[in-house]
């Protein structure tokens, strides 16, 4: 009986033209998280950052509004701003991801800030991060811890 009601309801929605609205799904369904990782930090360092690419394959704009992880006591969404010639980190309420677009979370830009780490971040460890979107939907990604190497820029006139 329940199956018959479900089929009848689906048929009514399809006939009424509401089926595409129902099929739209949630922000978590529309936004793909690509290449997520957490920056390894020296022992005793209380903070780190998580980075990733958010790709919205849907037809509606979405926004990341919250993140959480057991790896930190506090998790915030942050960006860098230039204030009086100084680069400073600031918490943001949301990170927008346009329909059909991409928003990078990367060093020097938007990122997920992990504050008061609950343990060491060893390279290769996997850190769960739950991302919550404006519609209340969420998804958990497993982000590997990576040791980031500083890249040396050759200085003019230097030869080896």
Buried (B, 14 or more C-beta within 10 A) or exposed (E): EEEEEEEEEEEEBEEEEEEEEEEEEBBBBBBBBEEBBBBBBEEEEEBBBBBBBBBBEBEEBBBBBBBBBEBBEEBBBBBBEEEEEEEEBEEBEEBBBEEEEBBBBEEEEBBBBBEEBEEBBEEEBEBEBBBBBBBEBBBEBEBBBBEEEEEEEEEEEEEE
